[in-house]
């Protein structure tokens, strides 16, 4: 729902839009709408957004925002990320709100996936 002052859309860099689409479709079931050769919108990701063609990457180490996804089965999601071509940056670890891991997509952008402590 669109609401004044609420986060509505996230745009993420992508060196290779085709690789990005293939990875996120395989790992998370996302779908996409192409808007020309340099932009693709994300569908079925929980938040509206898109990927734009860029040689840059998004990484918290470089000062970027960390996009965090949710999973009800963290181990299964970790396996899916790896088999889809993602690279594990930080293996599963505990934090005060649950458990999570960090991964990089085929472009090098870093994301995290979290779950509740007992999931």
N, CA, C and O atoms as CSV, one atom per row, in Angstrom:
chain,resi,resn,atom,element,x,y,z
A,1,UNK,N,N,0.841,-1.176,0.000
A,1,UNK,CA,C,0.000,0.000,0.000
A,1,UNK,C,C,0.886,1.240,0.000
A,1,UNK,O,O,1.834,1.336,0.779
A,2,UNK,N,N,0.579,2.162,-0.858
A,2,UNK,CA,C,1.339,3.405,-0.923
A,2,UNK,C,C,0.867,4.330,0.196
A,2,UNK,O,O,-0.326,4.592,0.351
A,3,UNK,N,N,1.840,4.818,0.974
A,3,UNK,CA,C,1.522,5.670,2.108
A,3,UNK,C,C,2.603,6.724,2.252
A,3,UNK,O,O,3.790,6.406,2.183
A,4,UNK,N,N,2.214,7.962,2.449
A,4,UNK,CA,C,3.169,9.046,2.586
A,4,UNK,C,C,4.179,8.745,3.686
A,4,UNK,O,O,3.815,8.384,4.805
A,5,UNK,N,N,5.449,8.899,3.346
A,5,UNK,CA,C,6.520,8.714,4.313
A,5,UNK,C,C,6.967,7.273,4.507
A,5,UNK,O,O,7.870,7.023,5.306
A,6,UNK,N,N,6.367,6.314,3.804
A,6,UNK,CA,C,6.724,4.902,3.943
A,6,UNK,C,C,7.621,4.484,2.778
A,6,UNK,O,O,7.480,4.990,1.665
A,7,UNK,N,N,8.541,3.560,3.041
A,7,UNK,CA,C,9.398,3.061,1.970
A,7,UNK,C,C,8.523,2.379,0.939
A,7,UNK,O,O,7.713,1.514,1.273
A,8,UNK,N,N,8.688,2.769,-0.318
A,8,UNK,CA,C,7.822,2.303,-1.381
A,8,UNK,C,C,8.558,1.532,-2.462
A,8,UNK,O,O,7.970,0.661,-3.103
A,9,UNK,N,N,9.834,1.836,-2.677
A,9,UNK,CA,C,10.525,1.278,-3.836
A,9,UNK,C,C,12.014,1.249,-3.552
A,9,UNK,O,O,12.545,2.175,-2.938
A,10,UNK,N,N,12.691,0.204,-3.989
A,10,UNK,CA,C,14.133,0.069,-3.798
A,10,UNK,C,C,14.756,-0.203,-5.162
A,10,UNK,O,O,14.264,-1.050,-5.908
A,11,UNK,N,N,15.831,0.505,-5.495
A,11,UNK,CA,C,16.543,0.280,-6.751
A,11,UNK,C,C,17.960,-0.194,-6.447
A,11,UNK,O,O,18.658,0.383,-5.614
A,12,UNK,N,N,18.370,-1.254,-7.137
A,12,UNK,CA,C,19.629,-1.940,-6.855
A,12,UNK,C,C,20.451,-2.009,-8.135
A,12,UNK,O,O,19.896,-2.265,-9.203
A,13,UNK,N,N,21.764,-1.786,-8.053
A,13,UNK,CA,C,22.595,-1.864,-9.252
A,13,UNK,C,C,22.759,-3.307,-9.738
A,13,UNK,O,O,22.668,-4.257,-8.960
A,14,UNK,N,N,23.000,-3.443,-11.030
A,14,UNK,CA,C,23.220,-4.758,-11.628
A,14,UNK,C,C,24.182,-4.631,-12.799
A,14,UNK,O,O,23.949,-3.861,-13.731
A,15,UNK,N,N,25.252,-5.386,-12.742
A,15,UNK,CA,C,26.204,-5.405,-13.860
A,15,UNK,C,C,25.637,-6.180,-15.039
A,15,UNK,O,O,25.935,-5.869,-16.192
A,16,UNK,N,N,24.816,-7.193,-14.754
A,16,UNK,CA,C,24.268,-8.087,-15.775
A,16,UNK,C,C,22.809,-8.368,-15.426
A,16,UNK,O,O,22.524,-9.201,-14.566
A,17,UNK,N,N,21.895,-7.682,-16.084
A,17,UNK,CA,C,20.479,-7.818,-15.756
A,17,UNK,C,C,19.948,-9.230,-16.006
A,17,UNK,O,O,19.108,-9.713,-15.246
A,18,UNK,N,N,20.423,-9.896,-17.056
A,18,UNK,CA,C,19.964,-11.260,-17.325
A,18,UNK,C,C,20.392,-12.216,-16.217
A,18,UNK,O,O,19.604,-13.061,-15.792
A,19,UNK,N,N,21.634,-12.091,-15.745
A,19,UNK,CA,C,22.113,-12.932,-14.647
A,19,UNK,C,C,21.340,-12.633,-13.369
A,19,UNK,O,O,21.031,-13.542,-12.599
A,20,UNK,N,N,21.030,-11.369,-13.145
A,20,UNK,CA,C,20.253,-10.964,-11.971
A,20,UNK,C,C,18.880,-11.611,-12.000
A,20,UNK,O,O,18.445,-12.201,-11.011
A,21,UNK,N,N,18.202,-11.504,-13.125
A,21,UNK,CA,C,16.859,-12.081,-13.251
A,21,UNK,C,C,16.897,-13.601,-13.063
A,21,UNK,O,O,16.060,-14.157,-12.353
A,22,UNK,N,N,17.850,-14.264,-13.687
A,22,UNK,CA,C,17.943,-15.724,-13.575
A,22,UNK,C,C,18.187,-16.147,-12.127
A,22,UNK,O,O,17.567,-17.093,-11.641
A,23,UNK,N,N,19.095,-15.443,-11.435
A,23,UNK,CA,C,19.407,-15.796,-10.051
A,23,UNK,C,C,18.191,-15.624,-9.143
A,23,UNK,O,O,17.825,-16.561,-8.434
A,24,UNK,N,N,17.562,-14.458,-9.147
A,24,UNK,CA,C,16.461,-14.200,-8.219
A,24,UNK,C,C,15.200,-14.990,-8.566
A,24,UNK,O,O,14.416,-15.318,-7.675
A,25,UNK,N,N,14.996,-15.297,-9.837
A,25,UNK,CA,C,13.877,-16.164,-10.215
A,25,UNK,C,C,14.102,-17.568,-9.659
A,25,UNK,O,O,13.180,-18.184,-9.125
A,26,UNK,N,N,15.327,-18.070,-9.784
A,26,UNK,CA,C,15.646,-19.411,-9.304
A,26,UNK,C,C,15.678,-19.501,-7.784
A,26,UNK,O,O,15.094,-20.416,-7.203
A,27,UNK,N,N,16.354,-18.562,-7.142
A,27,UNK,CA,C,16.545,-18.625,-5.691
A,27,UNK,C,C,15.303,-18.247,-4.898
A,27,UNK,O,O,15.050,-18.824,-3.841
A,28,UNK,N,N,14.516,-17.281,-5.394
A,28,UNK,CA,C,13.412,-16.745,-4.594
A,28,UNK,C,C,12.059,-16.693,-5.304
A,28,UNK,O,O,11.061,-16.300,-4.700
A,29,UNK,N,N,12.015,-17.083,-6.574
A,29,UNK,CA,C,10.746,-17.086,-7.292
A,29,UNK,C,C,10.264,-15.727,-7.744
A,29,UNK,O,O,9.086,-15.563,-8.061
A,30,UNK,N,N,11.155,-14.746,-7.779
A,30,UNK,CA,C,10.760,-13.415,-8.231
A,30,UNK,C,C,10.495,-13.425,-9.728
A,30,UNK,O,O,11.018,-14.271,-10.454
A,31,UNK,N,N,9.681,-12.481,-10.184
A,31,UNK,CA,C,9.482,-12.266,-11.612
A,31,UNK,C,C,9.807,-10.808,-11.919
A,31,UNK,O,O,10.008,-9.999,-11.013
A,32,UNK,N,N,9.854,-10.489,-13.203
A,32,UNK,CA,C,10.386,-9.189,-13.612
A,32,UNK,C,C,9.615,-8.608,-14.790
A,32,UNK,O,O,8.999,-9.333,-15.571
A,33,UNK,N,N,9.664,-7.292,-14.898
A,33,UNK,CA,C,9.149,-6.573,-16.063
A,33,UNK,C,C,10.303,-5.753,-16.618
A,33,UNK,O,O,10.862,-4.903,-15.926
A,34,UNK,N,N,10.655,-6.015,-17.876
A,34,UNK,CA,C,11.738,-5.277,-18.527
A,34,UNK,C,C,11.244,-3.907,-18.983
A,34,UNK,O,O,10.170,-3.787,-19.571
A,35,UNK,N,N,12.032,-2.891,-18.708
A,35,UNK,CA,C,11.769,-1.531,-19.170
A,35,UNK,C,C,12.979,-1.048,-19.957
A,35,UNK,O,O,13.656,-0.104,-19.548
A,36,UNK,N,N,13.243,-1.683,-21.062
A,36,UNK,CA,C,14.394,-1.327,-21.879
A,36,UNK,C,C,15.626,-2.113,-21.475
A,36,UNK,O,O,15.556,-2.964,-20.588
A,37,UNK,N,N,16.759,-1.838,-22.117
A,37,UNK,CA,C,17.975,-2.619,-21.901
A,37,UNK,C,C,18.710,-2.304,-20.591
A,37,UNK,O,O,19.659,-3.003,-20.236
A,38,UNK,N,N,18.282,-1.263,-19.875
A,38,UNK,CA,C,19.040,-0.866,-18.682
A,38,UNK,C,C,18.234,-0.841,-17.396
A,38,UNK,O,O,18.706,-0.330,-16.380
A,39,UNK,N,N,16.996,-1.397,-17.425
A,39,UNK,CA,C,16.193,-1.385,-16.213
A,39,UNK,C,C,15.198,-2.536,-16.230
A,39,UNK,O,O,14.592,-2.837,-17.259
A,40,UNK,N,N,15.038,-3.176,-15.075
A,40,UNK,CA,C,14.050,-4.235,-14.908
A,40,UNK,C,C,13.384,-4.071,-13.546
A,40,UNK,O,O,14.065,-3.915,-12.533
A,41,UNK,N,N,12.054,-4.106,-13.522
A,41,UNK,CA,C,11.308,-3.998,-12.272
A,41,UNK,C,C,11.134,-5.376,-11.658
A,41,UNK,O,O,11.027,-6.378,-12.366
A,42,UNK,N,N,11.107,-5.412,-10.335
A,42,UNK,CA,C,10.945,-6.650,-9.569
A,42,UNK,C,C,9.461,-6.846,-9.252
A,42,UNK,O,O,8.759,-5.895,-8.910
A,43,UNK,N,N,8.997,-8.082,-9.370
A,43,UNK,CA,C,7.648,-8.445,-8.934
A,43,UNK,C,C,7.747,-9.622,-7.971
A,43,UNK,O,O,8.692,-10.407,-8.047
A,44,UNK,N,N,6.785,-9.750,-7.075
A,44,UNK,CA,C,6.686,-10.871,-6.140
A,44,UNK,C,C,7.875,-10.943,-5.176
A,44,UNK,O,O,8.309,-12.035,-4.808
A,45,UNK,N,N,8.398,-9.792,-4.770
A,45,UNK,CA,C,9.545,-9.777,-3.865
A,45,UNK,C,C,9.185,-9.225,-2.486
A,45,UNK,O,O,10.057,-9.130,-1.622
A,46,UNK,N,N,7.934,-8.861,-2.264
A,46,UNK,CA,C,7.519,-8.326,-0.971
A,46,UNK,C,C,7.568,-6.817,-0.886
A,46,UNK,O,O,6.868,-6.223,-0.067
A,47,UNK,N,N,8.384,-6.183,-1.718
A,47,UNK,CA,C,8.515,-4.731,-1.794
A,47,UNK,C,C,8.773,-4.406,-3.254
A,47,UNK,O,O,9.517,-5.120,-3.926
A,48,UNK,N,N,8.176,-3.351,-3.745
A,48,UNK,CA,C,8.416,-2.956,-5.127
A,48,UNK,C,C,9.844,-2.469,-5.287
A,48,UNK,O,O,10.432,-1.912,-4.359
A,49,UNK,N,N,10.389,-2.682,-6.459
A,49,UNK,CA,C,11.746,-2.237,-6.716
A,49,UNK,C,C,12.184,-2.602,-8.108
A,49,UNK,O,O,11.390,-3.057,-8.932
A,50,UNK,N,N,13.469,-2.393,-8.361
A,50,UNK,CA,C,14.011,-2.714,-9.659
A,50,UNK,C,C,15.521,-2.784,-9.624
A,50,UNK,O,O,16.159,-2.405,-8.642
A,51,UNK,N,N,16.078,-3.274,-10.714
A,51,UNK,CA,C,17.518,-3.325,-10.922
A,51,UNK,C,C,17.858,-2.432,-12.097
A,51,UNK,O,O,17.187,-2.468,-13.128
A,52,UNK,N,N,18.897,-1.633,-11.943
A,52,UNK,CA,C,19.347,-0.768,-13.020
A,52,UNK,C,C,20.757,-1.150,-13.429
A,52,UNK,O,O,21.565,-1.559,-12.595
A,53,UNK,N,N,21.050,-1.016,-14.704
A,53,UNK,CA,C,22.357,-1.364,-15.247
A,53,UNK,C,C,23.408,-0.427,-14.664
A,53,UNK,O,O,23.288,0.794,-14.761
A,54,UNK,N,N,24.457,-1.022,-14.047
A,54,UNK,CA,C,25.512,-0.240,-13.423
A,54,UNK,C,C,26.728,-1.121,-13.192
A,54,UNK,O,O,26.591,-2.325,-12.975
A,55,UNK,N,N,27.909,-0.534,-13.238
A,55,UNK,CA,C,29.131,-1.256,-12.905
A,55,UNK,C,C,29.383,-1.262,-11.404
A,55,UNK,O,O,30.303,-1.938,-10.942
A,56,UNK,N,N,28.595,-0.531,-10.638
A,56,UNK,CA,C,28.761,-0.461,-9.186
A,56,UNK,C,C,28.063,-1.640,-8.527
A,56,UNK,O,O,27.223,-2.298,-9.140
A,57,UNK,N,N,28.423,-1.906,-7.254
A,57,UNK,CA,C,27.730,-2.925,-6.470
A,57,UNK,C,C,27.261,-2.324,-5.154
A,57,UNK,O,O,27.758,-1.288,-4.713
A,58,UNK,N,N,26.304,-2.989,-4.542
A,58,UNK,CA,C,25.760,-2.574,-3.258
A,58,UNK,C,C,26.294,-3.497,-2.174
A,58,UNK,O,O,26.051,-4.704,-2.194
A,59,UNK,N,N,27.030,-2.913,-1.220
A,59,UNK,CA,C,27.611,-3.702,-0.139
A,59,UNK,C,C,27.646,-2.860,1.133
A,59,UNK,O,O,28.038,-1.695,1.087
A,60,UNK,N,N,27.241,-3.432,2.266
A,60,UNK,CA,C,27.296,-2.663,3.518
A,60,UNK,C,C,28.717,-2.232,3.861
A,60,UNK,O,O,28.919,-1.186,4.479
A,61,UNK,N,N,29.693,-3.028,3.465
A,61,UNK,CA,C,31.086,-2.661,3.710
A,61,UNK,C,C,31.448,-1.359,2.993
A,61,UNK,O,O,32.289,-0.593,3.464
A,62,UNK,N,N,30.807,-1.120,1.854
A,62,UNK,CA,C,31.032,0.110,1.095
A,62,UNK,C,C,30.088,1.230,1.488
A,62,UNK,O,O,30.116,2.304,0.888
A,63,UNK,N,N,29.245,0.990,2.499
A,63,UNK,CA,C,28.339,2.023,2.984
A,63,UNK,C,C,26.923,1.934,2.451
A,63,UNK,O,O,26.110,2.816,2.729
A,64,UNK,N,N,26.606,0.902,1.700
A,64,UNK,CA,C,25.260,0.747,1.140
A,64,UNK,C,C,24.292,0.159,2.152
A,64,UNK,O,O,24.698,-0.456,3.139
A,65,UNK,N,N,23.029,0.353,1.896
A,65,UNK,CA,C,21.968,-0.258,2.686
A,65,UNK,C,C,22.004,-1.765,2.458
A,65,UNK,O,O,22.284,-2.213,1.346
A,66,UNK,N,N,21.729,-2.544,3.483
A,66,UNK,CA,C,21.651,-3.991,3.357
A,66,UNK,C,C,20.189,-4.394,3.208
A,66,UNK,O,O,19.381,-4.133,4.099
A,67,UNK,N,N,19.845,-5.026,2.094
A,67,UNK,CA,C,18.504,-5.556,1.886
A,67,UNK,C,C,18.451,-6.915,2.577
A,67,UNK,O,O,19.278,-7.787,2.313
A,68,UNK,N,N,17.467,-7.087,3.469
A,68,UNK,CA,C,17.341,-8.313,4.251
A,68,UNK,C,C,16.030,-8.995,3.873
A,68,UNK,O,O,14.956,-8.401,3.971
A,69,UNK,N,N,16.131,-10.246,3.442
A,69,UNK,CA,C,14.985,-11.059,3.071
A,69,UNK,C,C,14.617,-11.957,4.248
A,69,UNK,O,O,15.433,-12.168,5.145
A,70,UNK,N,N,13.403,-12.481,4.250
A,70,UNK,CA,C,12.947,-13.389,5.303
A,70,UNK,C,C,12.845,-14.812,4.768
A,70,UNK,O,O,12.563,-15.015,3.587
A,71,UNK,N,N,13.074,-15.790,5.630
A,71,UNK,CA,C,12.870,-17.199,5.284
A,71,UNK,C,C,12.309,-17.945,6.484
A,71,UNK,O,O,12.745,-17.736,7.616
A,72,UNK,N,N,11.340,-18.817,6.229
A,72,UNK,CA,C,10.830,-19.677,7.303
A,72,UNK,C,C,11.682,-20.941,7.429
A,72,UNK,O,O,11.512,-21.698,8.384
A,73,UNK,N,N,12.601,-21.185,6.477
A,73,UNK,CA,C,13.502,-22.340,6.516
A,73,UNK,C,C,14.875,-21.870,6.025
A,73,UNK,O,O,15.183,-21.946,4.836
A,74,UNK,N,N,15.687,-21.386,6.959
A,74,UNK,CA,C,16.950,-20.744,6.622
A,74,UNK,C,C,17.914,-21.673,5.894
A,74,UNK,O,O,18.556,-21.263,4.927
A,75,UNK,N,N,18.023,-22.915,6.347
A,75,UNK,CA,C,18.944,-23.863,5.699
A,75,UNK,C,C,18.535,-24.151,4.262
A,75,UNK,O,O,19.390,-24.205,3.378
A,76,UNK,N,N,17.245,-24.335,4.015
A,76,UNK,CA,C,16.766,-24.588,2.646
A,76,UNK,C,C,17.022,-23.376,1.757
A,76,UNK,O,O,17.393,-23.527,0.593
A,77,UNK,N,N,16.826,-22.180,2.295
A,77,UNK,CA,C,17.081,-20.967,1.523
A,77,UNK,C,C,18.563,-20.821,1.224
A,77,UNK,O,O,18.939,-20.439,0.116
A,78,UNK,N,N,19.405,-21.121,2.203
A,78,UNK,CA,C,20.855,-21.082,1.980
A,78,UNK,C,C,21.242,-22.023,0.837
A,78,UNK,O,O,22.008,-21.641,-0.048
A,79,UNK,N,N,20.720,-23.244,0.852
A,79,UNK,CA,C,21.012,-24.201,-0.217
A,79,UNK,C,C,20.528,-23.681,-1.571
A,79,UNK,O,O,21.231,-23.819,-2.573
A,80,UNK,N,N,19.339,-23.086,-1.610
A,80,UNK,CA,C,18.768,-22.560,-2.862
A,80,UNK,C,C,19.617,-21.412,-3.396
A,80,UNK,O,O,19.851,-21.323,-4.601
A,81,UNK,N,N,20.076,-20.539,-2.514
A,81,UNK,CA,C,20.944,-19.427,-2.924
A,81,UNK,C,C,22.218,-19.978,-3.554
A,81,UNK,O,O,22.647,-19.500,-4.604
A,82,UNK,N,N,22.827,-20.982,-2.920
A,82,UNK,CA,C,24.079,-21.549,-3.439
A,82,UNK,C,C,23.857,-22.255,-4.778
A,82,UNK,O,O,24.641,-22.067,-5.708
A,83,UNK,N,N,22.806,-23.060,-4.887
A,83,UNK,CA,C,22.573,-23.780,-6.146
A,83,UNK,C,C,22.135,-22.852,-7.270
A,83,UNK,O,O,22.244,-23.205,-8.444
A,84,UNK,N,N,21.640,-21.666,-6.921
A,84,UNK,CA,C,21.228,-20.690,-7.936
A,84,UNK,C,C,22.372,-19.797,-8.395
A,84,UNK,O,O,22.199,-18.990,-9.308
A,85,UNK,N,N,23.541,-19.933,-7.769
A,85,UNK,CA,C,24.702,-19.152,-8.195
A,85,UNK,C,C,25.112,-18.042,-7.255
A,85,UNK,O,O,25.996,-17.253,-7.587
A,86,UNK,N,N,24.492,-17.960,-6.084
A,86,UNK,CA,C,24.899,-16.967,-5.094
A,86,UNK,C,C,26.127,-17.438,-4.334
A,86,UNK,O,O,26.410,-18.634,-4.265
A,87,UNK,N,N,26.849,-16.487,-3.769
A,87,UNK,CA,C,28.055,-16.798,-2.989
A,87,UNK,C,C,27.798,-16.413,-1.533
A,87,UNK,O,O,27.419,-15.278,-1.244
A,88,UNK,N,N,28.005,-17.359,-0.622
A,88,UNK,CA,C,27.799,-17.084,0.798
A,88,UNK,C,C,28.931,-16.188,1.291
A,88,UNK,O,O,30.106,-16.532,1.159
A,89,UNK,N,N,28.573,-15.040,1.857
A,89,UNK,CA,C,29.541,-14.080,2.392
A,89,UNK,C,C,29.744,-14.319,3.890
A,89,UNK,O,O,30.870,-14.250,4.384
A,90,UNK,N,N,28.654,-14.599,4.614
A,90,UNK,CA,C,28.694,-14.956,6.038
A,90,UNK,C,C,27.738,-16.118,6.220
A,90,UNK,O,O,26.553,-16.010,5.905
A,91,UNK,N,N,28.251,-17.230,6.728
A,91,UNK,CA,C,27.410,-18.392,6.939
A,91,UNK,C,C,26.390,-18.112,8.047
A,91,UNK,O,O,26.460,-17.071,8.700
A,92,UNK,N,N,25.466,-19.014,8.260
A,92,UNK,CA,C,24.400,-18.817,9.251
A,92,UNK,C,C,24.999,-18.525,10.627
A,92,UNK,O,O,25.891,-19.226,11.102
A,93,UNK,N,N,24.480,-17.470,11.247
A,93,UNK,CA,C,24.912,-17.087,12.586
A,93,UNK,C,C,23.709,-16.581,13.379
A,93,UNK,O,O,22.701,-16.162,12.810
A,94,UNK,N,N,23.837,-16.630,14.700
A,94,UNK,CA,C,22.793,-16.126,15.589
A,94,UNK,C,C,22.979,-14.636,15.805
A,94,UNK,O,O,24.102,-14.132,15.840
A,95,UNK,N,N,21.860,-13.942,15.951
A,95,UNK,CA,C,21.866,-12.541,16.375
A,95,UNK,C,C,20.683,-12.373,17.323
A,95,UNK,O,O,19.838,-13.266,17.382
A,96,UNK,N,N,20.582,-11.271,18.067
A,96,UNK,CA,C,19.538,-11.168,19.093
A,96,UNK,C,C,18.106,-11.433,18.618
A,96,UNK,O,O,17.274,-11.854,19.421
A,97,UNK,N,N,17.791,-11.198,17.329
A,97,UNK,CA,C,16.426,-11.415,16.847
A,97,UNK,C,C,16.194,-12.748,16.168
A,97,UNK,O,O,15.062,-13.048,15.789
A,98,UNK,N,N,17.233,-13.563,15.999
A,98,UNK,CA,C,17.060,-14.840,15.308
A,98,UNK,C,C,18.367,-15.347,14.731
A,98,UNK,O,O,19.410,-15.309,15.384
A,99,UNK,N,N,18.295,-15.827,13.487
A,99,UNK,CA,C,19.478,-16.327,12.783
A,99,UNK,C,C,19.482,-15.742,11.379
A,99,UNK,O,O,18.429,-15.394,10.843
A,100,UNK,N,N,20.682,-15.633,10.775
A,100,UNK,CA,C,20.731,-15.133,9.411
A,100,UNK,C,C,22.040,-15.509,8.737
A,100,UNK,O,O,22.987,-15.958,9.382
A,101,UNK,N,N,22.070,-15.314,7.423
A,101,UNK,CA,C,23.291,-15.435,6.645
A,101,UNK,C,C,23.320,-14.309,5.621
A,101,UNK,O,O,22.289,-13.713,5.308
A,102,UNK,N,N,24.509,-14.026,5.105
A,102,UNK,CA,C,24.680,-13.006,4.069
A,102,UNK,C,C,25.169,-13.693,2.805
A,102,UNK,O,O,25.921,-14.666,2.867
A,103,UNK,N,N,24.734,-13.179,1.651
A,103,UNK,CA,C,25.191,-13.730,0.377
A,103,UNK,C,C,25.379,-12.604,-0.630
A,103,UNK,O,O,24.848,-11.506,-0.465
A,104,UNK,N,N,26.141,-12.896,-1.667
A,104,UNK,CA,C,26.294,-11.978,-2.789
A,104,UNK,C,C,25.624,-12.603,-4.002
A,104,UNK,O,O,25.763,-13.800,-4.252
A,105,UNK,N,N,24.895,-11.783,-4.755
A,105,UNK,CA,C,24.295,-12.260,-6.003
A,105,UNK,C,C,25.390,-12.366,-7.073
A,105,UNK,O,O,26.532,-11.996,-6.799
A,106,UNK,N,N,25.088,-12.850,-8.259
A,106,UNK,CA,C,26.122,-13.003,-9.288
A,106,UNK,C,C,26.827,-11.701,-9.678
A,106,UNK,O,O,27.897,-11.741,-10.287
A,107,UNK,N,N,26.246,-10.552,-9.338
A,107,UNK,CA,C,26.856,-9.259,-9.631
A,107,UNK,C,C,27.773,-8.769,-8.518
A,107,UNK,O,O,28.558,-7.845,-8.727
A,108,UNK,N,N,27.681,-9.384,-7.329
A,108,UNK,CA,C,28.482,-8.964,-6.187
A,108,UNK,C,C,27.725,-8.146,-5.162
A,108,UNK,O,O,28.305,-7.753,-4.150
A,109,UNK,N,N,26.429,-7.873,-5.394
A,109,UNK,CA,C,25.625,-7.155,-4.412
A,109,UNK,C,C,25.382,-8.052,-3.199
A,109,UNK,O,O,25.092,-9.239,-3.348
A,110,UNK,N,N,25.503,-7.480,-1.996
A,110,UNK,CA,C,25.324,-8.263,-0.774
A,110,UNK,C,C,23.907,-8.101,-0.224
A,110,UNK,O,O,23.347,-7.004,-0.217
A,111,UNK,N,N,23.342,-9.219,0.235
A,111,UNK,CA,C,22.017,-9.287,0.850
A,111,UNK,C,C,22.134,-10.159,2.092
A,111,UNK,O,O,23.151,-10.822,2.296
A,112,UNK,N,N,21.096,-10.158,2.919
A,112,UNK,CA,C,21.025,-11.074,4.058
A,112,UNK,C,C,19.672,-11.763,4.022
A,112,UNK,O,O,18.718,-11.248,3.439
A,113,UNK,N,N,19.595,-12.928,4.646
A,113,UNK,CA,C,18.342,-13.644,4.829
A,113,UNK,C,C,18.265,-14.010,6.309
A,113,UNK,O,O,19.232,-14.523,6.874
A,114,UNK,N,N,17.120,-13.749,6.938
A,114,UNK,CA,C,16.989,-14.036,8.360
A,114,UNK,C,C,15.768,-14.921,8.618
A,114,UNK,O,O,14.876,-15.048,7.779
A,115,UNK,N,N,15.761,-15.530,9.809
A,115,UNK,CA,C,14.603,-16.290,10.287
A,115,UNK,C,C,14.535,-16.154,11.812
A,115,UNK,O,O,15.481,-15.688,12.446
A,116,UNK,N,N,13.414,-16.565,12.382
A,116,UNK,CA,C,13.287,-16.571,13.831
A,116,UNK,C,C,14.281,-17.578,14.408
A,116,UNK,O,O,14.804,-18.422,13.680
A,117,UNK,N,N,14.540,-17.491,15.713
A,117,UNK,CA,C,15.538,-18.371,16.336
A,117,UNK,C,C,15.278,-19.861,16.129
A,117,UNK,O,O,16.232,-20.628,15.993
A,118,UNK,N,N,14.024,-20.291,16.102
A,118,UNK,CA,C,13.712,-21.723,16.026
A,118,UNK,C,C,13.263,-22.173,14.651
A,118,UNK,O,O,12.825,-23.312,14.491
A,119,UNK,N,N,13.361,-21.303,13.648
A,119,UNK,CA,C,12.900,-21.680,12.300
A,119,UNK,C,C,13.984,-22.409,11.538
A,119,UNK,O,O,13.776,-22.800,10.389
